[in-house]
């Protein structure tokens, strides 16, 4: 009986971890797809929609842990650094959103160029 319970709990934890990784991967795909839209579009509405989706995906990603940080405590320096990188991205997205809402599409797109640098720095550390 005890072995059966342990096996069920282990399987449950495994599927939970796989599910969380899939959610993080989905958020990262959302960021990637919408960054492509941000870079290509000159339509203010489409730009705002893509930035809003990116902001939501980055916010969602904060609630998850990348594989490289699995097993680290929430208050560990590494996890805090991961959250700081996402906060930086969210701040950059917010600045772009403010510019597009003010009608400055070119300024919003110029600010969005910083997203790639943040992404590259983050991928070096956490991917």
N, C-alpha and C positions, 0 to 999 in steps of 0.2 A: 504494500500500500504506500509506504513512504517513498519508495523508488518511483512509483507512478506519479505521485504528487511533485516530486523534484523534477521529473522529466517534463511534466506539464508546465511547471513554472519556468523552466529553462527555455522551452519552446516559446512560451508567451513572451519572455524577455527578448528572445532572438527576433521574433516577428515585430516587436515594438521597436527595436533598434533598426531593423530593415525599413520599417515604415517611416521612422523619423529621418533616416538618410534619404529615402525617396522624396519626402517632403522638402528637405533642404535642396536636393537636386532640382526639384520642380521650381523652387524659388530662384535658384541660380539660373535656370533656363529662362524664367520670366525676365530676370534682369538682363540676360544676354539678348533675348529677342527684342525687348523694348529699347535697349541701348542702340540696337541696329535701327530701329524706327526713329529714335531721336536724332541719330546721325544723318538719316536720309530725308526726313520730312522738313518742309518749310511752312506747313500748315499749323497754326497756333493751337487749334483744337486737338489735332492728332498728337502734337507734341505734349500738350498738357495731359492727355489721356495716357500716353506712354510713360511720362514722368510719374504720374500718380500710381500706375501699376508697378513701376520700379520701387517707389517708396514703400508700397504695401509689401512687396516681396522682400525688401531689405528688412523691414520691421518684423515680418514673419520669421526670417532667417535668424534673427536675434534669439528666438525662442528655441533654437535647435543647436546642435553641436556637430561640427564637422568630424569626420572619421579620425583625423589626426589628433583631435582633442578628446576622443572618447575616453572615459574613465577619469578625466580631470575634474577636480572640484569646481563648482560654479564660481567660487571666489578665488580660484587660482589665477596667477598672473597671466597665464596663457589664454584662459577663457575671457578674462577682462580685456585683454588685448584684442581678441577676436571681436568682442562687443564694441570696443572703441573704433575699430576699423569700420564696422557697420554703421556706427553713429556718425563717423566722418562722411561716409557715403550718403547717409540720410540728410545730413546738413548740406551737402553739395546739391542733392536733388531738390531740397527745399529752396535753395538759392535760385536754381534754374526755374523752379515753379513760380517763384515771385517775379522773376524777369518775364516769363511768358505771360503771366497774368497782367503785367504792366504793359504788354504789347511789344516787348523787346525780344522777339524770336531769335534774332542773331545773337544777342547777349546770352540768352538761355542756352543756345547751342554751343556757344564758346565756353560757357561754364561747364557744360556737359563733357567737354573734352577732358576735364579733370577726373571724370568717372573712371576712365580707362587706366589712368595712373594709379588710382586707389585700388582698382581691381587687380592690377598686376602686382602691386605691393602685397595685397592680401593673399593672392594665390601663392606667392612665394613662401609665405609664412604658414598658411593653413591648409593648403591643398595636398 
